[in-house]
Amino acid sequence: MNGTHVTLNNQRHFVFAATLAAALLLLTGSANAQYLTVRCVPTTNPNPSCAKYYHTISAAVGAAVSGDIILVGPGIYPEYVTIGTGKDSLSIFGAQAGKDAREDRHDPAKESIVDASTTGGHPTFYITVPYVVIDGFTIKGGSGSTYPAGIYMEGSQGLQVLNNIIKDNGAGVVLVGGGGDVVERNLIKDNNAGSVAGYGVLAGSSTALGINDNEFSGNHAVAIAIVQAEFATITNNTSENDGSFVVFIATLGGLFKHNRGRNFGAKGVLPVEVTDPPGTDADAAVDIGSGNIALEISDNDLEEGDGSISNGIAFSTAFGSSYESYTDSEDVLVKNNRIKGFKCNGIVAETDTTVDPTQGMTRYSSIVDNKVDDNGHDGIFIEGAGLYNTNISLFENQVEGSPVFDCQDTSTATTGYTLGTHDTWFNNIGATSYPAGLCTARGWHH
């Protein structure tokens, strides 16, 4: 692309990327291995690993064949990059390849910065082929109405997004129809530009996705949204000043574990547009919408919400009580979470009286061994819902500091459950409850 501005003030990280490429070449050194071509951007900075040189990343990708390696030096690249037919299995390494984006990545002169903000509303990277690696970049400027993202992957699998700073896009990473994709050790922040905006990672119709060890900040809709996906694993991420931390809608076998977040909604909240109906704000740090099966929410630390983010964990009606024929969520485990300082409820199972006075959001779920402190309404609240929000097991939770009730359950049943509710409460600690006795000051004992 004409007018590309490149600085080469620091060669060390570029040499590191070349060394990494050489190591990858050694890994292919079997009798039947294909010898890979290492292509380098920019055309200066001679390097013995580089077979070809290019002025832009797009030119290097255009010349590449399946399996090639592209090394990109530090500099500013005002372009968008399309990786399509015939370009599968490319590994594209920026100047900071292999270096965790959450740690000491504050010098722009050392970064390979790909900026699509002047390209007319394109995603910064648009990927439609499998097994692509994007490692060690700053990625920004992806917006527009069709593909508003820093990285937009469609209909492929095996994408690896590693060690990138992804900021100032409509969404940081969008994954549509993928399988086995990995998003790890990235800093994903302030993605609020464009007509569909406010997402850190948005995944739809994907399978076996891993989102691990990332830092999210300032994404005003939601750090992570998982819609109609199977077996997504989300672990060891942090979130600060995002809208919601995570939204689950119509998922199977998901895991959200060992994540930490605070100050949800503190910098503003944008609507979550991928819902039914669209354009609704999240109402919890962890929002469990309709149609989720066998989801686990465990060992997370969630603290303080503002604006619409009024709950810690919610079986939520915020996005409608159905999503393409899905209704309540079943077999959800909420275990060993610490939830503190939300202005409404710590944990809540909501009902949607605008649809049906007896419409709830979960049944056959378990809420176990959580510590819920100092929330503004109830600690744990199961809203009564006739046929739904029923058959929930609530064991060993510790709740305190709730101005209304530490434990409240307004479901009803005649026999077989606890104190006239339609759920089973056992050994929960809390000073106040409705009906009286759901929680006790010292709990119960086996």
KACOR-V709673 format. One record per run of one state. SS is the DSSP state (H for helix, E for strand, - for the rest). FROM is the first residue (numbers start at 1). LEN is the number of residues. If there is no record, write none. Layout:
SS;FROM;LEN  SS;FROM;LEN
This chain:
-;1;4  E;5;1  -;6;6  H;12;16  -;28;10  E;38;4  -;42;10  E;52;3  -;55;2  H;57;7  -;64;5  E;69;4  -;73;2  E;75;3  -;78;3  E;81;3  -;84;7  E;91;3  -;94;14  H;108;3  -;111;1  E;112;4  -;116;9  E;125;3  -;128;5  E;133;3  -;136;2  E;138;3  -;141;8  E;149;6  -;155;5  E;160;3  -;163;2  E;165;3  -;168;3  E;171;6  -;177;2  E;179;1  -;180;2  E;182;3  -;185;2  E;187;3  -;190;9  E;199;6  -;205;2  E;207;1  -;208;2  E;210;3  -;213;2  E;215;3  -;218;4  E;222;6  -;228;2  E;230;1  -;231;2  E;233;3  -;236;2  E;238;3  -;241;3  E;244;6  -;250;2  E;252;1  -;253;2  E;255;3  -;258;2  E;260;5  -;265;7  E;272;1  -;273;7  E;280;1  -;281;3  E;284;5  -;289;4  E;293;1  -;294;2  E;296;3  -;299;2  E;301;5  -;306;5  E;311;5  -;316;7  E;323;1  -;324;2  E;326;1  -;327;2  E;329;2  -;331;2  E;333;3  -;336;2  E;338;3  -;341;6  E;347;3  -;350;1  E;351;1  -;352;8  E;360;1  -;361;1  E;362;2  -;364;2  E;366;3  -;369;2  E;371;3  -;374;4  E;378;5  -;383;7  E;390;1  -;391;2  E;393;3  -;396;2  E;398;3  -;401;4  E;405;5  -;410;14  E;424;3  -;427;2  E;429;1  -;430;3  E;433;2  -;435;5  E;440;1  -;441;6
